[in-house]
């Protein structure tokens, strides 16, 4: 699918791939263990963010939503470790725990405006 939206924090991500009529949901949870080498959980967080990036492979435009810290940490990871995915992320929006329906409505509205401003017709 052409578009995706993510609701992410440090423990869970909900990825919605969608087009005008269909939605595919992928739920991802952070790995539960903390490595001995990085007691802060850095490695665990990187593994989780890597899984999220893998779920975005092949998507042309991505909107990432979540808390400020979750967005900042994911953006830092994607920019540093997954430039191939980061170039497809068109925006980061701070939102507070929307339902799946609210998230999808927000994303559809966002991409309609985004694609019009870019002069790109939204694919069906």
Buried (B, 14 or more C-beta within 10 A) or exposed (E): BBBBBBBBBBEBBBBBBBBEEEBEEBEBEBBEEBEEEEEEBEBBBBBBBBBBBEBBEEBEBBBBBBBEEBBEBBBEBBEEBBEEBBEBBBEBBEEEEBEBEEBBEBBBEBBEEBBEEEEEEBEE
